[in-house]
Amino acid sequence: MKRAFHILISFWLTTSLISCGISKSIHNQPQLSGYHQEIPVVKKHSDTLFSSGKNYLIKNKQQLWELYVSGDPLERGLVTGSLTQNLLQKQDRIFFSRVKEMIPSKFRQKILRQFLKWYNRKLYLHIPEEYKTEIYGVSQYASSDYTIFGSKYLQSLYLHGAHDIGHALQDLALVGCSSMAVWGDKSEDGSLLIGRNFDFYAGDEFAKDKIIAFVTPDKGHPFMMVTWGGMIGAVSGMNKEGLTVTINAGKSKIPVEAKTPISILAREILQYATTINEAIAIAKKRQVFVSESIMVGSATDKKAVLIEVSPDNFGVYEVQNNNQLVCSNHFQSEAYQSDRRNTKQIKESHSKYRFDRMQELLAENEKMTPGKMAQILRDKEGLQDLKMGYGNEKALNQLLAHHSIIFKPEQRMVWVSSNPYQLGEFVAYDLNKIFSRNAANFVVLESEELNIPKDDFLKTEAYKNYEKYRVLDKIIDKTLDEEGKLDVDFIKEYQSLNPNHWIVYYKIGKYYYEKGWYKAAELEFKKAATKEITTLPDKHRIDDYLKKIKRKIK
């Protein structure tokens, strides 16, 4: 994080000089006139059910929140904010506590605030009026404790670009999302089937309160999406017409200013497109500031494609003579074949490895079904079933996913995973039933008989060991940061809990190296080198340590 902060400051100072200093920006205010402005009255039926008119929020037995809202942009925003206020304010606390944890210095926090104000100075120009109004409505229920940008509205607006900014500054989004689609002879019934893991990690607490939102806007198509408190953008969703949207990050350069956040673009496609061509037309209208693959599936077209967007390029990838499409975190269209960053991403990251693993598992599982798709999304092994440690980023299931989701667009069916990660029960939803139901009944919306059972891995000793490993791993990180001391028995237990993961040997190697125990460090780094290392830069770091040790012990 310190490295990212230094990059951020250097970038800010350089571009500030180029632009002759930071001018005080005048932010466009959202359009409020002509909309339903009545303040919602929320009725609390229980700790797990809240309603406002025909809109409501309910928690199901899998601990997923289900939100049903309708209306014009301001009405949707106000109702969503009022119903999810506790969740919204909790996410604010989690997010800003995380920022303070990563940047404890108040001076650096102040510089970060000033940078973000400057960086987002033209963000409002690139967000459709409808969504600015909806964000304004939600923001009225945000906490006043964190209004570091002058107003709750501006703060909420800026947070919709947080994923993209983090992606650009430190490749945070390269914790790899994986998605795949099959149709025709590749699926059991011949219809389109899509699955994806959203491996965006912002802490365990952040992932606890997932919201499955079912939205009926006054304009466009009714749709569902997986989201969290305060977020109106889409990262995974399907509309009533059977059009799906999921996003996978690519390799980006640091942009000069914020433009349309990817989640806002994905939301616009979800709300207004019926076909792939309509989705492409919407994507072409917007200027983005990071690189992203948007997988779009269509019940009308009975297939899926990738819309690959970046600040200075645009491509569409469609498979030829093959009824399956696979996507990780690199581009595949002709438009990016000579792109230097994309080529580097394929060579150095874990994107290509996961891509190949998806291809391998799809080849082993002919005639795909939702159950088989869930099995692939939960896969924790490497190529040819290599045991490479739990939590390895080369795995499809990195045991950190915010959510996993499966779509059958032609049937308007969707399955959403429940905690932990994608190991819990996949909850089934039938959009045909949900969007034609009597909204006055405040009930859970799942089609329980079609749920996919929780993963048997949850019952194993290996899972218990992994969760214990995660606790010890945080202690290791803190010890390394603070130059503390580790007990020998602690080290042995730490490594025994996840013995196939290269990282447990690398971190102890670092610990020994910093203590000056070079022979012990050398043994650990050599052990790490025998395992499946996540990226090429990680491998180079191990090699560099071994070279430095060799020089020191001569």
Secondary structure as the mmCIF struct_conf table of DSSP 4:
data_model
#
loop_
_struct_conf.conf_type_id
_struct_conf.id
_struct_conf.beg_label_comp_id
_struct_conf.beg_label_asym_id
_struct_conf.beg_label_seq_id
_struct_conf.end_label_comp_id
_struct_conf.end_label_asym_id
_struct_conf.end_label_seq_id
HELX_RH_AL_P HELX_RH_AL_P1 LYS A 2 ILE A 18
TURN_TY1_P TURN_TY1_P1 SER A 19 CYS A 20
BEND BEND1 GLY A 21 GLY A 21
HELX_LH_PP_P HELX_LH_PP_P1 ILE A 22 SER A 25
HELX_LH_PP_P HELX_LH_PP_P2 HIS A 27 GLN A 31
TURN_TY1_P TURN_TY1_P2 SER A 33 GLY A 34
BEND BEND2 TYR A 35 TYR A 35
HELX_LH_PP_P HELX_LH_PP_P3 GLU A 38 PRO A 40
STRN STRN1 LYS A 43 SER A 46
TURN_TY1_P TURN_TY1_P3 ASP A 47 THR A 48
STRN STRN2 LEU A 49 SER A 52
TURN_TY1_P TURN_TY1_P4 GLY A 53 LYS A 54
STRN STRN3 ASN A 55 LYS A 59
TURN_TY1_P TURN_TY1_P5 LYS A 61 GLN A 62
BEND BEND3 GLN A 63 GLN A 63
STRN STRN4 TRP A 65 GLY A 71
BEND BEND4 ASP A 72 ASP A 72
HELX_RH_AL_P HELX_RH_AL_P2 PRO A 73 LEU A 83
TURN_TY1_P TURN_TY1_P6 THR A 84 THR A 84
HELX_RH_AL_P HELX_RH_AL_P3 GLN A 85 MET A 102
HELX_RH_AL_P HELX_RH_AL_P4 LYS A 106 TYR A 119
TURN_TY1_P TURN_TY1_P7 ASN A 120 LYS A 122
HELX_RH_3T_P HELX_RH_3T_P1 LEU A 123 HIS A 126
BEND BEND5 ILE A 127 ILE A 127
HELX_RH_AL_P HELX_RH_AL_P5 GLU A 129 SER A 139
TURN_TY1_P TURN_TY1_P8 GLN A 140 TYR A 141
BEND BEND6 ALA A 142 ALA A 142
HELX_RH_3T_P HELX_RH_3T_P2 SER A 144 TYR A 146
TURN_TY1_P TURN_TY1_P9 ILE A 148 PHE A 149
BEND BEND7 GLY A 150 SER A 151
HELX_RH_AL_P HELX_RH_AL_P6 LYS A 152 LEU A 159
TURN_TY1_P TURN_TY1_P10 HIS A 160 GLY A 161
HELX_RH_AL_P HELX_RH_AL_P7 ALA A 162 GLN A 170
HELX_RH_3T_P HELX_RH_3T_P3 LEU A 172 LEU A 174
BEND BEND8 VAL A 175 VAL A 175
STRN STRN5 SER A 178 VAL A 182
HELX_RH_3T_P HELX_RH_3T_P4 GLY A 184 LYS A 186
STRN STRN6 SER A 187 SER A 187
TURN_TY1_P TURN_TY1_P11 GLU A 188 ASP A 189
BEND BEND9 GLY A 190 SER A 191
STRN STRN7 LEU A 193 PHE A 198
BEND BEND10 ALA A 202 ALA A 202
HELX_RH_AL_P HELX_RH_AL_P8 ASP A 204 LYS A 208
BEND BEND11 ASP A 209 ASP A 209
STRN STRN8 ILE A 211 PRO A 217
BEND BEND12 ASP A 218 GLY A 220
STRN STRN9 PHE A 223 THR A 227
TURN_TY1_P TURN_TY1_P12 GLY A 229 GLY A 230
BEND BEND13 GLY A 233 GLY A 233
BEND BEND14 VAL A 235 VAL A 235
STRN STRN10 SER A 236 ASN A 239
TURN_TY1_P TURN_TY1_P13 LYS A 240 GLU A 241
BEND BEND15 GLY A 242 GLY A 242
STRN STRN11 LEU A 243 ALA A 249
HELX_LH_PP_P HELX_LH_PP_P4 LYS A 253 PRO A 255
BEND BEND16 VAL A 256 GLU A 257
STRN STRN12 THR A 260 THR A 260
HELX_RH_AL_P HELX_RH_AL_P9 ILE A 262 TYR A 272
BEND BEND17 THR A 274 THR A 275
HELX_RH_AL_P HELX_RH_AL_P10 ILE A 276 LYS A 285
HELX_LH_PP_P HELX_LH_PP_P5 ARG A 286 GLN A 287
STRN STRN13 VAL A 288 VAL A 288
BEND BEND18 PHE A 289 VAL A 290
STRN STRN14 GLU A 292 SER A 298
TURN_TY1_P TURN_TY1_P14 ALA A 299 LYS A 302
STRN STRN15 LYS A 303 SER A 310
TURN_TY1_P TURN_TY1_P15 PRO A 311 ASP A 312
STRN STRN16 ASN A 313 TYR A 317
BEND BEND19 GLN A 320 ASN A 321
BEND BEND20 ASN A 323 ASN A 323
STRN STRN17 GLN A 324 CYS A 327
BEND BEND21 SER A 328 HIS A 330
BEND BEND22 SER A 333 SER A 333
HELX_RH_3T_P HELX_RH_3T_P5 GLU A 334 TYR A 336
TURN_TY1_P TURN_TY1_P16 GLN A 337 SER A 338
HELX_RH_AL_P HELX_RH_AL_P11 ARG A 340 GLU A 348
BEND BEND23 SER A 349 HIS A 350
HELX_RH_AL_P HELX_RH_AL_P12 SER A 351 GLU A 364
BEND BEND24 ASN A 365 ASN A 365
BEND BEND25 LYS A 367 LYS A 367
STRN STRN18 MET A 368 MET A 368
HELX_RH_AL_P HELX_RH_AL_P13 PRO A 370 LEU A 377
TURN_TY1_P TURN_TY1_P17 ARG A 378 ARG A 378
HELX_RH_3T_P HELX_RH_3T_P6 LEU A 383 ASP A 385
TURN_TY1_P TURN_TY1_P18 TYR A 390 GLY A 391
TURN_TY1_P TURN_TY1_P19 GLU A 393 LYS A 394
BEND BEND26 ALA A 395 LEU A 396
BEND BEND27 LEU A 399 LEU A 399
BEND BEND28 HIS A 402 HIS A 402
STRN STRN19 HIS A 403 LYS A 408
HELX_RH_3T_P HELX_RH_3T_P7 PRO A 409 GLN A 411
TURN_TY1_P TURN_TY1_P20 ARG A 412 ARG A 412
STRN STRN20 MET A 413 SER A 417
BEND BEND29 ASN A 419 PRO A 420
TURN_TY1_P TURN_TY1_P21 TYR A 421 LEU A 423
BEND BEND30 GLY A 424 GLY A 424
HELX_LH_PP_P HELX_LH_PP_P6 GLU A 425 GLU A 425
STRN STRN21 PHE A 426 ASP A 430
HELX_RH_AL_P HELX_RH_AL_P14 LEU A 431 ILE A 434
TURN_TY1_P TURN_TY1_P22 PHE A 435 SER A 436
BEND BEND31 ARG A 437 ARG A 437
TURN_TY1_P TURN_TY1_P23 ALA A 439 ALA A 440
BEND BEND32 ASN A 441 ASN A 441
STRN STRN22 GLU A 446 GLU A 446
HELX_RH_3T_P HELX_RH_3T_P8 GLU A 448 LEU A 450
HELX_LH_PP_P HELX_LH_PP_P7 ASN A 451 ASN A 451
STRN STRN23 ILE A 452 ILE A 452
HELX_LH_PP_P HELX_LH_PP_P8 PRO A 453 ASP A 455
HELX_RH_3T_P HELX_RH_3T_P9 ASP A 456 LYS A 459
BEND BEND33 THR A 460 THR A 460
HELX_RH_AL_P HELX_RH_AL_P15 GLU A 461 GLU A 482
TURN_TY1_P TURN_TY1_P24 GLU A 483 GLU A 483
HELX_RH_AL_P HELX_RH_AL_P16 VAL A 488 LEU A 497
BEND BEND34 ASN A 498 ASN A 498
TURN_TY1_P TURN_TY1_P25 PRO A 499 ASN A 500
HELX_RH_AL_P HELX_RH_AL_P17 TRP A 502 LYS A 515
TURN_TY1_P TURN_TY1_P26 GLY A 516 GLY A 516
HELX_RH_AL_P HELX_RH_AL_P18 TYR A 518 ALA A 529
TURN_TY1_P TURN_TY1_P27 THR A 530 THR A 530
BEND BEND35 LYS A 531 LYS A 531
BEND BEND36 THR A 534 THR A 534
HELX_RH_AL_P HELX_RH_AL_P19 LEU A 536 LYS A 552
TURN_TY1_P TURN_TY1_P28 ILE A 553 ILE A 553
#
